[in-house]
């Protein structure tokens, strides 16, 4: 199981949303089909006009953002984040403590 799916399953029990945002053209059906074929249950939004991507400064695909409850970007990186990596677990532990 991909680490993003495991993170989604683990953190959803802690009131954290792990999701993807598709920037592809069209209506997002290609992405939804891919996710369904690979048994992803992670929520996915479609940003066809790239308004949200521009707002948060997304400059490439994939990019990883961690956004707190106040919509502050507390971490960003170009490329996928390894959800099994110690750095991710540390960021999430601090975020969970700060949001109590």
N, C-alpha and C positions, 0 to 999 in steps of 0.2 A: 504494500500500500504506500503511495507517495506520502512524503512527510507533510505536505500541506493538508492532505486529507486527515492524517492522524492529528495534526494540530487543531484542525477544525473540530474533530470529535472530542479531543481532550479539553479544549478551552471553551467550547460551547456550554459545558457543564459549569463553567466558572463565570458565566455571563459575559463572555468575550466573543466577538464575531470575527472569524477568519473568513475572508471572502476574496473573490477575484473581480476585477473590472475589465471587461473586454473592450478594446479600442478598435476592433476591426470594423470595416464598413458593413453595410447591410443591416440586418435586423438582429444579429447575434445568434441566429439559429445554428450556424456552423459550430460555434463554441458550445452551445447547449447540447448539440448532438455529440460532440467529442466528450464532454463531461459525462453524459449519460452512458456512452459506450464504455467508458472506463470506470464506471460506478462511483463517480464523485458525487457527493451530496453537499459540497461547499456552495454557499450562496454566490451567485454571480450576477453582476449588474452589467448593463451594456451602455457604453458612453460613445455612441456613434459620432456625435458632434465634437467630442473631446473637450467639452466645457469643463468637466470635473478634472480631467488630466491637466488642462492648462492651469486651473485654479491651484492645484497642489504641486505644480512644477514637474510633472512626469515628462522625462526627456527620452525615454527609451522603453523598450518592451523586452523582457519583463523588468519591472521595477517593484521594489518592496517598500511599503510604507507601514509604519505602526502609528496609529492615530488614537489619541486618548478620548475620553468621553466629552471633553470640551472642544474637540475637533482640532487639537494641537498636534502637529506632526512631531512625534518624539524620536523617530528614527526613519531614515530613508536610505536606500542604496539601489544602484543600478544592478539588475540581475535578480535572480530568485534568492531568497534567504533560505538557508538550510535550517529548517525548523527543529532539527535534532541537535543543532550546534549549541554549545554552551552560551555563546553571546545572546542568542535568541531567548533561551530559557532565563537568562539573567534579566534581560529587558522586560520580559513578561512578568517575572516575579516582582520586579520593582513597580511595574505598572499596576499589578493586582494589589500591592500594598498601598500605593498612592491613591487608589480609587475606593478604598474602604471607608 
